């Protein structure tokens, strides 16, 4: 009994163990907790400090950045802030203040958008394992995919395990398009483009279905899947109905050039999860789908 109590309390804070705080909080897509801001800033500040140096023979004795952060900060000024390269200021104080403001005061889109940009930079100074630990401990609704560069929305660690298994099953040249579509779906969701995210998630299903059924036509592939005795019709009908519903929600908005008006992040998150699961289902069943 004592061992069981120890196991239960070992990973909890005192307040959680005594029932004063919840053991876990439901993650929200548009939420950045103070804990997450603090954890990530600690990691980024430590990384920036490793690139700090005092230029020799400098009269100002002002600390500056060496690579990789010097190159990252220069690229940020040009690619994100649309500033001129020759006007770049490499001083420590100015740049630390700018980057810190994103992690302290930035909205959720700016916060996660800049984090993903840093992870994808060709000379990224961040450690994906440390970022993952910060996301988990800080109660984030996002996790890193296996590439260590792409943020993916999840509601639980169990769901993230499913998503990672899906991407593992999509490894290799055969499913390159499907893997790209799913990553694009996650990118669009992080960038507040839920309608685009839904379209990319559906394209991942279509690409997988075409490969599994050995056809270039998504319509032919789905007709084949619906008639194949190796597959249960319920998952196919469920996904088809979901696609039709979301298409109907977005159709009028798309015609009016307001693609985001009828669907939101919750719809996109549902679609990504459904499509990722269906892609995994198709791949697992592909051995049983007879070629015509």
N, C-alpha and C positions, 0 to 999 in steps of 0.2 A: 504493500500500500504506500509506504514511504517513497519507494522508487517511482511509482506512478505519479504521485504528487510532485516529485522533483522534476519528472519529465514534463509535466503540464506547466510548471512555473518557470522552467529554465529559460525559455525564449520570450518570456513576458516581462514587461516592466513591473515595478511594484504596484503602480496605480492600476494596471490592467489585471494583475493577479488578484487585487482586492476589489475588483469590480467598479473602480472609480473612473476608468476610461474604457472605451470599447476595445476589444482585441484587434479588430480590423475595421477599417472604414471603406465604404464602397467608393471605388475610384470613379471620377467623373472626367469626361473628355476635356472639358473647358476649365478644369481646376488645376492649379499649381499650388501645392501646399507649401507653407513656410519652411517645413522640414526639407522638402525637395530642393527648394531654392538654396538653402544653406548647405546642404550636402554637395550639390553640384558645384556651387561656387568654391567650396573648399578644394575640390578636386581640380578645378580649372585654375584657381589662384596658385596652387602648388605647381601645376604644370607651367604656368607663366613665369613663376619664380625661377624655374630651371633655365629659362632663356634670358634672364636678366644679367646685365653686365655693365660695367662702367667703361666707357670708351677711353682708350689711352690718349693722353695729351689734350683732353677736353678741358676747357676753361670753366665750363659750367658745373662740372662734376655731377652731371645728371645721369641717372640710370636709364639705360635703353634696352632694346630687345635684340637678341640674336635669333637665328633660325632655330626651330621652325616657326616660332611665333611672329617673328618679323615678317616673314612671307605671308602668314595667315592674316595678320592685321592689315597689310598692304592690300591683299586681295579683298578683304572685307570692305575697305574704303572704296575700292573700285566697283566690285560686283554687287555689294549690298547697299552701300551708302551713295553710290554713283558720284564719288569724289574723284578729283584728278590725282593721278599717280605721283606727279611731281610736287604735290602739296602734302604728301604724307608726312606726318610727324611721328617719329619713332620713340618718343619719350615714354618712360614707364608710367608716370603719374597720369598723363592724359589718357592713355590707352586702358590702363586698369580701371579708371573711373568709367569709361565708356562701356567696357565689357561688363563690369559689375552692375551697372544700371539695368542691363538686360535681365540679369538673373535676380536682381532685387525688386525691380519695379515693372519689368516687361509683362505684357499680357500673355495669355497662354499660347497664342499663335506665334508671337515674336519669340517667346521663350523656347518652345519646341522647334520652331523653324530654324532659329540660329543654332540650337544644339545639333540638329540634323545636318546643317550646313557644315559645322565644325567636324562632325564625324565623317563626312564625305569629302572633305578637303584632301587633295592629293598628298599633303604633308600633315595630316591630322595629328595634333599633339595629344589627343585624348586616348585614354585606355578604355576600350569598349567594356571590359570586365568591370572596371570601376564605375562606369556610367550605368551599367546594368544593376549593380549593387545599389547605387543611389536611387534609381527608379523604383526598385523594389522596396527599399527601406523608406523612401519618401512618399509612398502611397500613390505613385503615378498610375494613370490609366494606360500608359504606353510601355512597351518593352522593345528591346532591340532584336531584330531578326538575326539569323545565323551569320549574315554577312558583317555584322557589327557596325552597320552604317545606316540602317533603315529602321525608323520608329514604326511600331505596329500597335494599333489599339486593341487592348484586351481588357476583360473584366475580372480575370482570375489567372493565377499561375497555371492552373490546369488547362485553361484555354490556350495559353501561350505554348504549352507542351504540344497541344494538338496542332497549332499553327506551325511550329518548328518541324513536326513530323511531316506535315504537308509539303513544306519546302524541301525537306530531305527527299521525299518521294519524287519531287520535281527536278532533282539534280540530274545533270547530264544535258546533252544537246537536244535530246528528243522533246523535252518539255520546256525549252528556253522561252518561248513566247508566253506560255501560261505563267511561268515564274515571273516574267517581266510585268505582265498584266496585274498580278496580285501585288507586286511591289508598287506599281503605279497607283493602284487603288488605295494603298496605305498612304502614299505621298499626297494624293488628292484630299484625303480626309484630314491629314495634318494641316494642309493648306486651305482648309475651310471650303472645299469644293465637293460637297457630298454627291451631287448629281454625277460629276465626272468620276468619283470614286465608285459609284454603283455601276457605271458603264464599264469601267476597267475590270471590276470583279466579274461581271457577266462575260466579258471577253476571255477571261481566264478559263471559265467553264467551256465556252465555245471552242477555244483552242485545244483544250484537253479532249473534248468529245470528238473533235475531228481527227485527232491523232489516234485515239483509241479505236475509232470506227473506220479509220483509213479512208477518209473522204475530205474534200476541201470545202464542203458545204455544211454549215452548222445546222441548217434545216434537215438535210439528209441524215446527219449524225443523230439528231434528236428523234427523228422518226425511227431510225434503226434501234436506238436505245429503248424507245417505248415498246417496240415489238419484240425485243430480245428476251427470251425466256430466262436468261441467266440473271436478269435484273428484276428486282421488285418494282412495280410501277409507282408505288407511293412516293419515294424520294424524288423521282423525276417530275411527277405531277405537282408535288409541293414546291419545288424550285421554279417550275414553269409558272405556277400561279403567283408566286412572289414576284417574279420578273414582270409579269403582266400587270400586277397591281402597281408596282413602282413605276413602270413605264407610263401607266395611265396618270399617275400623280405628277409625273414630270413632263408629259407631252405638251400640255397647254403652256406651261412655263417656258419650255424649250422653243416653241413657236414664237413666243413673245420675247425671245432673247433674255429670259429670266430663268436660267436653268436651275438655279438654286432655290427657287421660291417654294416649290411643292414638296421637296424632300429635305431632310435635315441630317445631322450627324448620326442620330440614333438609327435612322433608316439605313444609312451607309454602313454603319458598324454591323447591323444585322445582316446586310447583304454580303459583306466581306466574310463574316463567319460562316454563313450558309454556303457561299460559293467555295470557300476553302475546304469545308467539310465534303462538299459534293465532288470536288476535284480529287480529294483523297479516296472517296468512295469509288469513283470511276477507275482510278489507277489500280486500286486493290481488286476490282472486279474485271479488269482488262484481260486477265488470263482466261476468263470464262466467256468472254464475248467472242463468238465465232465470226471469223471473217467471211463475208459473202463474196 
